[in-house]
């Protein structure tokens, strides 16, 4: 009886580790590998969109709200599994649902998928990384946590880093789920609607034998306003630092 009693905590602990840590990561890795092993990446391409555009439009027309939900779910899955093709998917959303409708669907789907990845990473790896983190990482974590929304908005607004990386880093720096969701939702709106608007005119481009400019986000007329929004997002951080420096000045002088 004592042996069975003492073995239960260990078994329960292993099951907890399996469910909370190992299984979610295994599912993500398996999904990522299966995506390429099954050659599903061929469906997330500009050529596939060109070849199937009329069929896709017919499906959307015939299925209405179901088509919207399916597209949002697919976009969320692509984001959660960190699969390539986000730009093509956003173009497709604008092409199928218009730049406003498509943009909104993409923002919701991307936010849901990014949040799922964030929660999995924080639950499965957060404690392990904290335990092994040095003083520099701890200091960076404190700074990021104090200004999490501002920093997250900057990372979302300016496409300096891959989307999947920005999804993961906040999970390891103590960002709250609410802040992450708000920062992601708001931060991806400008870039999403840029690509959705391009997708809205994709039919005319294809008919003219032209391809959309997937690097449009880096054009000065687009990137400039995004940088301006990022600077605005940093104003609270700048204000806090100026106030802290001002408060330290009297004590230094004395």
Number of C-alpha atoms within 10 A of each C-alpha: 5 6 7 8 9 10 10 11 11 11 11 11 11 12 13 12 13 15 13 15 18 14 14 17 18 12 12 17 14 12 18 17 14 12 17 12 10 9 10 11 14 13 12 18 17 17 12 12 19 14 10 12 17 13 11 16 15 12 14 18 13 11 12 11 11 12 18 19 13 14 21 23 19 17 26 24 21 23 25 25 21 22 18 17 18 19 19 19 24 28 31 28 29 29 25 27 22 19 25 15 17 28 28 21 23 31 26 19 25 27 25 22 23 28 24 18 25 25 16 21 21 23 16 20 17 17 13 12 14 15 8 9 13 10 9 9 15 14 12 11 19 15 14 18 18 13 15 22 25 22 20 27 24 22 22 25 26 22 17 10 10 11 17 17 11 18 26 18 15 23 22 20 22 18 22 13 15 11 16 21 18 14 22 26 21 15 25 23 17 20 22 26 22 18 28 31 20 22 28 22 16 23 17 11 14 12 10 9 8 11 13 16 10 12 9 15 19 13 10 11 10 14 17 14 14 22 16 13 17 21 15 15 19 18 12 14 18 13 11 12 12 12 12 11 11 11 11 11 11 9 8 7 6 5
